[in-house]
Amino acid sequence: DTEVTQTPKHLVMGMTNKKSLKCEQHMGHRAMYWYKQKAKKPPELMFVYSYEKLSINESVPSRFSPECPNSSLLNLHLHALQPEDSALYLCASSLDPGQSYEQYFGPGTRLTVT
Amino acid sequence: TQLLEQSPQFLSIQEGENLTVYCNSSSVFSSLQWYRQEPGEGPVLLVTVVTGGEVKKLKRLTFQFGDARKDSSLHITAAQPGDTGLYLCAGADEGGAQKLVFGQGTRLTINP
């Protein structure tokens, strides 16, 4: 089973709202990632968690707040977003944090900020 | 900064034709992955190549890793409409960094 699940599939939120994106994997992977993808562009790395600890933050604005409650779950808390934050948000996981290849992606959450 | 240059960026061909997509860099990668992405969905891992000169086949798709592990190619034989999608190459840093370097992608359209 190489499945990464993400909820919700679609999210529309106002600039003053607070919402959360959820990602789950049951493959025993110990590295989890958040990416942002704009139309016709490759995914851009936002955060990396290794063994449930934040190991990489790619200078992401503080209105995005990641959380890893356990080895299977990854959340992305959203607050006071801007319209330019509208994008496809992808979660991914990989077996070994020391080897980032073979990342398995979820289906993504299509976020629209109004 | 490691970069992966993918070409062509767009490709539209007729069903049954062959095609090759290239992924080039001046940097060495410990491995290289190819993904296919449908609109509104996440990338799906197609293959990982690790050894210089390695060739892997997945039905009508043939993947090759350059001898120096700086480049890769994806060849599709007898393309079908179901092959339509965005193809992404992504390289893993040889130093063991936890990041993948993505190419800009090739948007492939196979016309019936």
Interface residues (C-beta under 8 A of the other chain):
Chain A: T2 V4 Q6 A31 K40 K41 P42 P43 L45 V48 S50 S55 I56 L88 L90 A92 P97 G98 Q99 S100 Y101 E102 Q103 Y104 F105 G106 P107 G108 R110
Chain B: S30 S31 L32 Q33 Y35 G40 E41 G42 P43 V44 L45 T48 V50 L88 A90 A92 D93 G96 A97 Q98 K99 L100 F102 G103 Q104 G105 R107
